[in-house]
Amino acid sequence: QVQLVESGGGLVQAGGSLRLSCAASGNIFNSNVMGWYRQAPGKQRELVAGITRGGSTNYADSVKGRFTISRDNAKNTVYLQMNSLKPEDTAVYYCNLVQWTPSRREYWGQGTQVTVSS
């Protein structure tokens, strides 16, 4: 089993910055991808950014150039640096981990609220 604990959400004005952290613990194997998803009220959950253990990243078009995902493999922790925040970034942000040993398994954090005021 894997546990994901997020931190760093909050309220910020438009144009401001926040940094989210997610620490993973439990049975974590080397072959995994960590990422951040978000869900705004009345909308489906969407991928924000993902990062492999080797450091390859992908981003949603809406956050490219503003958000940066990174990870510390020694700490099994993933970060999301969010700059130039917009009101439309307001959502609950969820940490996600997918690993393939011995079979594909997916885990979610409890979510952290990010609110951007205009």
Buried (B, 14 or more C-beta within 10 A) or exposed (E): EBBBBBEBBEEBEEEBEBBBBBBBEEEBEEEBBBBBBBBBEEEEBEBBBBBBBEEEEBBBEEBEEBBBBBBEBEEBBBBBBBBEBBEEBBBBBBBBBBBEEEEEBEBBBEBBEBBBEE
